[in-house]
Amino acid sequence: MSFLVAAVVFVGLLSAVNLLLLLAVIRRLREHANVLRTVAGSPVPPAFTPPGTRLPDFTATDTTGAPVSRATFGAAGGTTVVGMFSTDCSACDEHLPEFAERVRHLGRDRVLALVVGGGPKAETFTAALAGHATVVTEERDGHLYTAFGRPPFPGFYLVDGAGAVTASAHSTHELPIPANV
């Protein structure tokens, strides 16, 4: 009989410990839910420069030695198509030929391409884009890349004559490049 009493007391204690652990887990889950709600409600910076954003003043130099600045966007009149590529971005390898094909009818004055990084791959990117765009090469801390808020690669933009972003996309197919910009 004492064996039976000991077994019932043991099961009762085990159940009480289990209940306490369960309550502790529920309390932690509520804390985590509150943290997630706080994080989800906080403003997350956009991945790309959002439409309507006016670019800050910047200065850069293209591969021919000509200066490039925010005023460059309005020089040719109308909208400028901007493509950003990085030498350490595998997706950039895929999007570069599509970008060059989609903008070739616009002329170099209406297309700006940024190649971030160096080495032989930068030379390959520059050569592929040179006939279709004004090409700027710089490092990740460069003025042009910083003016756009250091977005992920590849990035594609339409910028109006006042230097304001009118559209941004991760793919050239998502960017509404008009027949005549």
C-alpha positions in Angstrom: 0.0 0.0 0.0 2.8 2.4 0.8 4.2 1.8 -2.7 0.9 2.9 -4.2 0.8 6.1 -2.1 4.4 6.9 -3.1 3.5 6.4 -6.8 0.5 8.7 -6.6 2.6 11.4 -4.7 5.3 11.1 -7.4 2.8 11.5 -10.3 1.2 14.5 -8.5 4.6 16.2 -8.0 5.6 15.4 -11.6 2.3 16.9 -12.8 2.9 20.1 -10.7 6.4 20.6 -12.2 5.0 20.0 -15.7 2.3 22.6 -15.0 4.9 25.2 -13.8 7.1 24.6 -16.9 4.1 24.9 -19.2 3.2 28.3 -17.5 6.8 29.5 -17.9 6.8 28.6 -21.6 3.4 30.4 -22.2 4.8 33.5 -20.5 7.9 33.4 -22.7 5.8 33.0 -25.8 3.8 36.1 -24.8 7.0 38.1 -24.4 8.2 37.0 -27.8 4.9 37.8 -29.4 5.1 41.3 -27.9 8.6 41.7 -29.2 7.6 40.5 -32.7 4.6 43.0 -32.7 7.0 45.8 -31.8 9.5 44.9 -34.5 6.7 44.4 -37.1 5.3 47.8 -36.2 8.6 49.7 -36.5 9.4 51.3 -39.8 11.8 49.2 -41.8 13.9 51.1 -44.3 13.0 50.4 -47.9 15.2 48.2 -49.9 15.1 50.5 -52.9 14.9 54.3 -53.0 11.1 54.8 -53.0 9.4 56.7 -55.7 9.1 60.4 -54.9 12.5 60.6 -53.2 14.6 63.5 -54.5 18.2 62.4 -54.7 20.7 64.4 -52.7 23.5 66.3 -54.5 26.4 64.1 -55.5 29.4 64.2 -57.8 30.9 61.3 -59.6 32.9 60.8 -62.8 32.0 58.5 -65.6 34.4 56.2 -67.4 35.2 58.9 -70.0 36.2 61.4 -67.3 33.0 63.5 -67.6 31.4 64.7 -64.4 28.1 63.2 -63.3 25.8 64.8 -60.7 22.1 65.2 -59.9 21.9 67.9 -62.6 22.9 65.2 -65.1 19.4 63.7 -64.9 17.8 66.8 -66.3 20.5 67.5 -68.9 19.0 65.4 -71.7 15.5 66.4 -70.7 12.9 63.8 -69.6 13.5 60.7 -67.6 16.8 58.9 -67.0 17.0 55.1 -66.6 19.5 54.1 -64.0 20.9 50.6 -63.6 23.1 49.5 -60.6 25.3 46.5 -60.8 27.9 44.9 -58.5 30.8 42.8 -59.5 30.1 40.4 -56.6 26.4 39.9 -57.4 25.5 36.8 -59.4 22.0 38.2 -60.2 23.7 41.1 -61.9 25.3 38.8 -64.4 21.8 37.7 -65.5 20.2 41.2 -65.5 23.0 43.1 -67.3 22.3 41.8 -70.8 18.6 42.4 -70.3 19.2 45.9 -69.1 21.5 46.7 -72.1 18.9 45.4 -74.5 16.0 47.3 -72.9 17.8 50.6 -72.9 19.7 50.5 -76.2 17.1 52.6 -78.1 17.2 55.4 -75.5 20.8 56.7 -76.1 23.7 57.2 -73.7 22.4 60.6 -72.4 19.2 59.0 -71.0 20.8 55.9 -69.4 23.1 55.9 -66.4 24.8 52.6 -65.3 26.6 52.2 -62.0 29.2 49.4 -61.6 30.2 48.9 -58.0 33.5 47.0 -57.4 36.6 46.4 -59.4 38.7 43.9 -61.2 38.2 42.1 -64.5 34.4 41.7 -64.0 34.0 45.5 -63.7 35.8 45.9 -67.0 33.4 43.3 -68.6 30.4 45.1 -67.2 31.7 48.5 -68.3 32.4 47.2 -71.8 28.9 45.7 -72.1 27.2 48.9 -71.0 29.5 51.5 -72.6 27.7 51.6 -75.9 24.3 52.0 -74.3 24.8 54.1 -71.1 26.9 56.6 -69.3 28.9 54.3 -67.0 30.2 55.2 -63.6 32.4 52.8 -61.7 33.0 53.2 -58.0 33.3 51.3 -54.7 30.5 50.7 -52.2 31.3 54.0 -50.4 31.0 56.0 -53.7 28.9 59.2 -54.0 26.4 57.9 -56.6 25.7 54.6 -54.7 25.4 56.5 -51.5 23.0 59.1 -53.1 20.6 56.2 -53.8 20.7 55.0 -50.2 23.0 52.0 -50.8 20.3 49.8 -52.3 20.7 46.0 -53.0 21.9 44.8 -56.3 20.8 44.8 -59.0 18.7 47.9 -58.8 16.9 49.8 -61.6 15.4 53.3 -61.4 13.6 55.9 -63.4 14.7 59.4 -62.3 13.0 62.6 -63.6 14.8 65.8 -64.7 14.6 67.2 -61.1 16.6 64.3 -59.7 13.6 62.5 -58.1 13.0 58.8 -58.3 9.8 58.0 -60.2 10.1 54.2 -60.2 12.3 51.5 -58.7 12.6 47.8 -59.3 14.7 44.7 -58.7 14.3 43.5 -62.3 14.3 45.3 -65.7 11.0 43.6 -66.4 9.4 45.3 -63.4 10.6 48.8 -64.4 8.2 50.6 -66.7 10.8 51.8 -69.2 8.8 53.7 -71.9 9.5 53.4 -75.6 10.7 57.0 -75.5 11.9 58.4 -72.3 
